[in-house]
Amino acid sequence: MMPPKGIRTQFIEKKKAMDAMNTKIGMINQENTSPGGNSSQQSVQKSRKRIRVQKSEELSTPQTNMPKRRKLNADQKVELTINSSTTENEGLDFGVEGLYPAKNGQLLNKRYKIDEMLGVGGFATVHMAMDKKTKTNVALKIVRCGQWYNDVSDQEIEFMRTARDASDAESDSHSSSGSKYIVSLLDSFRIKGACGIHVVMVTEMLGPNLYSVLVESNQNVLSFHRIQRFSQNILQGLHFLHSKCGIMHLDLKPDNIMVRVDPENMDLNNPKCSASVKIGDFGTSDYITENVRRTVQTCNYRAPEAFLKAKITPAVDIWSFGCTLYEMATRQLLFKCNDSENCSRVFHMNCISSSLGPIRKSLFKKDMENEFILEMVFGEKKVLTRTPGSTNFIRPEELKKRRPKEDQHAQACSQFLRELMKIDPKKRLTAEQALKHFF
């Protein structure tokens, strides 16, 4: 049974507040820690500090000095490495933060032996573990304790089970499935900790997320060939979710896209490297049949209708994919974010209109449940127009500045982005249509 919608909304607001609080605490601790301070504490502070693709004040200025992509032949290999800080258990206050104090070598549910912690976030810790039954490595996502966390985790598990059931049905019919581009849920259970009950999700073991590859790795400049392959994987996954599962992801971004690389050839720039991506993290997902009016999507990847709290459809996932594609091609955010919620709506909608064209008030008015937001953003204006001097970053000329000597690919990518990021959600390509695009 699905938890009440009110609980989901309350959780999302609480999670946003908690993430903001953690960021502030990390900044204060960083200022108060001397160079010779506690190393484990410093490593945790680094793990909480999200490295942005580009500083917000730099987003209005085109960047032309991207690192050069290495030219390799098929026989040369450079192993993919992620240059991120390691999180240490000793630096975390499990009692206060609601995290489960898992230890290496510990056996959970009489089956999963923990090997090491892979990461920690605002929602859970993730560990690599050995499944004693199948003798394979798996990932354990141990969620913080608390009723809100438990309820949202239960709903995430439901969405992943829906995807798993749809995948099984497609396997029986021998049809080509996009389910292989969705992170697979293998098992779930609950454990008791000092502060309460923790939900544990067991998924297949994958590589780093796409954000880490683009920002923190030694292979952060992807070839257009690799970008095209990853884009195809993401779109196949979205098409499966939308058409076979009836699910909208609602938080698609590089952080929630996992990279799978062939262990025999971990060089993404090598033509023979077999790599793919999978969509994960369904914590804020919902069914297409639901009348979703809550705040969805991370700000940088949020569609215009989501900012206005108009009707939410699968088209918002396509918008997020467009933002992600731009980030893969340029290693820059297409839109920066403003922390203040109300200011963010006005600011972000003006950024969108400046980059992609006029936004008409009448386009969203019929889909609004609360016209106050519409009036707050538009005021007396009927149309939000381009700000003088602003730059349309998805124009071919702008993409060519970021991808010199790749004019043909930049031209195709620009055209594709324009089709993905139509202001009118009804005019955006669907995932199925996007898969047929020549890019």
N, C-alpha and C positions, 0 to 999 in steps of 0.2 A: 504493500500500500504506500502511495506517495505521501510524504509529509506535507502539511499545510503550506500553501504558498506564502503565507505570512512569515513562516519560519525562515524560508529561503531568503526573503527580502531582508529580514532582520539580520540574518547571518552575513549577507553581502555587505551591508552597511557596517556591521561590527568588524568584518575582516578588513575593510578599507581603513577604518579608524585604527585597527591594530597595526596594520602595515605602516601607516603614517607614524604611529607612536614608535614602532621599532626603528624606523629610519631616523627619527629625531634622537632616540637614545643612542644609536650607533654614532651619529655625528657628534653628540656631546662627549661620548666616551673617547672618540678619536681625538677630540681637541684636548681632553684631559690626560691622555696617555702619553708619556714621554717615550723617546726612541728606545729606551732600555726597559720598557714596561713588559708586562706579562705577554709572552709570545702567543699563548693559546687565546687570550682575550683579543689580541690584535687580529688573529686569523679569523675569529668570529665576526669582528667588526668589518673586515674586508669582505667576508662572505655575504653580509647583509647589504653591502653597498653595491647597488646594481650599476654596472658600467654602461653608460648610455652609448649608443652608436655615434651620437654627435651631440655636443652641448647645445642646449636650446637656443642660446643667443647666436649660434653659428648657422642655424637652420635657414635663415633668410638669405644666406650668401652661398652661391654655388661653390662646391668643392671640386677642384680639378686635379688634385694631387693624390689620387688613389694609389695605393701600392701596386706595383706592376705584377701582373700574373705571371707565374713561372712558365716557361715554355719547355715542355718535357716530351720526350718520345715515349712510346708504349713500354719500353723496357726500364725506364727510370722510375723509381719509387721513393717517396718521402712520406714517412708514417705520420698520420694525423695526430697532433698533440694539442691539448687544451691547457692554456697558461692561466688557470684560475687558482685562487687560494684554496687550500684544503681546510675543511671545517673540522675542528677537534671537539669531541664530546666534552672534554674537561672545561671548555669555555662556555658551555650552555647551562643555564639554570633551569633544569627540567621541572623542578617543583613549581616555580613561578610561571614559566612559559607554557606549561601543560604538555610538554613533550615526553615521550616514553623513553626512559634511560636504557635503550637496547645496548647490549655489549657484544663485542665480537666473540663468536663461539657459542652464543646463547641459542637455544633451540625453542622456536615458537610453534605452537599448535602441534607439537610432537613430530614436526615434519621439516621445518625450514631452519637451517643453521646459518646464522648471520655471519658474514665474512667481514664486511666493512661498510661504513656510512658513505654514501655517494653524495649526499647533499641535504640541506635543510632550508625550509622556506616558511612563509607565514601560515601555512596550512598543515605541513607534515614534515617528517624526516623520511629519506629514502635510503634503503640499504640493499646491498647485494647479498644474496643468500644462496645456499645450496639446497635444492629440493631433494631430500633423501629418498623420496619415492621414485622420482624420474631421473635422478642423478644429473640434473641440469641446473645451471645458474638462473636465478629469477630475481626480480626486483620487488622489494617489500616497501610499500608506502604506508607508514605508520602515522595515522592522523592524530592531531592533538586531542586531548580529552575534552569533554563538554558536550552538552546536548545539541547545541547548534552544529558543532562539527560532526557529530554522529548523524544527525538528520541529513545534512548536505552530503555526507559520504554515502549514506544509504541511497540517496537519489542518484549520485554519480554511478554507484554500482548498478542501479537499475538501468541506466542508459547504456552502460557497457555490456550488460547482459542482453539487452534488446539488440545491440549490434552483433553480439555473439550468436544469438538465435537466428538473426537474419542471415548471418554468414553461413551457419549450418544449413539453412534452407537453400541457399544458393549453391552450396557444395553438392547437395543432393540432386539439384537440377542440372549440374555440370555447366552452369553459366559462368561467364567471366565476372569476377567479383572485385569490387573496390575495397572489400573488407580487409584485405591484406595490407592496406594502408591506414588501418586503425589499430591502435595499441590494443593488444588482446588481454582481457581479464582472465586469469587462470583460476583464481580462488579468492575468497574473502572470509574473514573471521574476526572475532573480537578478543581482545586480551584485557586483563585488569592491571592497571597501574596504580601508583600511589595517589594520583589525583582523580581517578575514575576509570571509565571504560574507553578504550581506544579501538577504532576500526582499523583493520589492516587489509589492504588490497594487494594481491599478488598478481604481477603482470610479467610478461615476457621481458627478458633482459635485452636492452638496446644500448646504443651509444649515447653521445652527448645530444643536447637539444640544438636546434638550428641557431639559436641566439649565440650559444657558446662557440659554434663553428664560425659565425660571422664576425664575432667581436673578440674572442679570447683564444683563437687557434692560430696555428702557423699556416693555415690554408684558407684564410678569410676572404680571398678574392676568387670567387667561383667563376668558372668559364660559363659562357652562355649555354653551352651544351649541357652542363651540369644543372644550371638554373632551369632549363627546359624540362629536364628529367624530373627534378624535384617538384616543379610546378605541376607536371602531369600526375605525379603521385598524390599531391595534395588535392587536386581536382577530382581524381578518382575516389579518394576517400570522402570528399564532400558530396559527390554524386551518390555514393552509397548511403551516406547518412541521411541525405535529403529524400531520396527516392525509395530506398528499401527499408529504412528504419523510421522515417518520419521525425527525425531529430535535427534541430539546429544546434550547432556547436556553441556559438555566441561568445567565444573568447579565443578565436584563432589568431595566433601570433607566433613568431619564431620560438619563444620560450616553450610553447606547447606543441611543438613539432619535433619529434625525435628522429635522429639520424641513425641509420643502420649501415655499417660499412663492412665490406668483406675483410675478415681478419688476415687473409693472405695478401691483400693489397689495400692498405688504408690510405692511399694517396688520392684524394678527390680530384686532383688535377691530372691524374694519369688516365688516359683513354680507356684502359682495361679495368679500371677500378669499378667494381660492382657496388653501387650505393643506392639507397632509397630512403624515403622519409615516411613517418607514420604520425597521424594525428592522435594526440592524447589529451588528458585533463578535461573531463566532462563535468567539472564541479559546478559550472553555471549554465549548463545546457538546458534545453527545454524542448517539448514536443511542438511540432509545427501547428498542431490543432489547438494549442493553448493561445489565449489572448494575452501575449506577453507585453507588459507595460512597464516593467521595472527597468532599472539601469542595467544595460548589458555591454559587454566588450570593454577591453582596456582602452583608455582614452585615445592613445595614438592610432588605434586601429578601428575606431568607432565610426559607424556610418551616420550620415546626416539624420535619418529618421530615428536612430537610437538617441542622438543628442536631444531631439525634440520630443522624445517619448511618444512618437507616432507608432503606427502598426509595425510590428517586427515580423519579418518574413525571412526565409533562407537567403534572401539577397544581402542581408547584413554580413553573412559569412563570405560572400563573394567580394564585398568591399574590403573586408579584412585581408582576404587573400591578395587583393590588388596592392594593399599597403605592404604586405609581406614580400610580394614579388619585387616591388620597388626597392625594398631593403636588401634583398638578395643581390640585386643588380648594382646597387650603389653603396651598400653598407651605411646608409643614412636613413633616418626616419623621414617619411614623407610629410608628416604633420607632428609638430611638437605639442606638448600638453601643458595646460595651465592647471595648477593645483586647486584653485577655488572652483567649486562645482558650478555655481551660477555664471561666474566669469568665464569658465571653461566653455560653456555652451556658446556664448556670444563670440568669444575669441576664436574657438575652433571652427564655428560655422563661417566666420569671416575668412579664416585661413582657407577653408575648402572653396568658398566662392572665388577667392583671389587666385587660386591655383587651377580650379576646374571649370569655372564659369558661373553665371548667375544662378541664384537659388530663389525660386518664386514661392512666396508665402502660400499662394493658392494650391500649390502642389501637395502640401501636407495637411492643409486645413481640414479636409474631409476625414482624415484618418486620426485626428487628434481627440484624445479623451479629455485632456485638460488644456484649453486654449491659452491659459495663463503663460505657459512656457513659450508658446508661439509668439505671444505679444511681447514677452520679455526679450526674445531674440531679435524680432523684426521691428518692434516699436511701431512707428508710423509708416515704415517702409513696406512696400509691396514686393520688393526684390532686393536681395543682397548682391551687390555687384563687386567687381574686381577692384581691389585697393590699388590706387595709382602707384606705380613703381614696383609692384609685387611680381614674383616670378612663377611661371607655370613650370614646375619641376619635371612634369612628365612629357613635355614637348620633346620631339626628337633632338632638337639642338641642345637641350639641357642634358639629356641622357648621353649624347655623344661626348659632351665635356667630361663626363664621369667615366665613359668607356671609349677612350680614344682608339682609333684604328679598328673599331668594331661598328662602323656606321650602319651596315645592313641589319645587324642584330638589334642595335639600338632603335632603329626605325620600326622594326617589327614589334619590339617590346613596348614602345611608346603607343603604337596603335592598339595593342592588346590591352594596355592599362586604361586607355580611354573607354574601351568597351566594358571593362570590368567595373569602372568607377563612375558610371553615369549617376547624376544627382537623383534622377527618378529611379527608384528601386525596380520598377516594372520594366525599365528599359535596359537594365544590366543583363549581361549574359548569365544564363544559368550554368551550373557546373557542367552539365552535359553539353551545352553549346560551347562553353569555353574549351572543352577537350577537343573540339573539332576545329578550333582556330589554328591558323597556319603557324603561329609562333611556337 
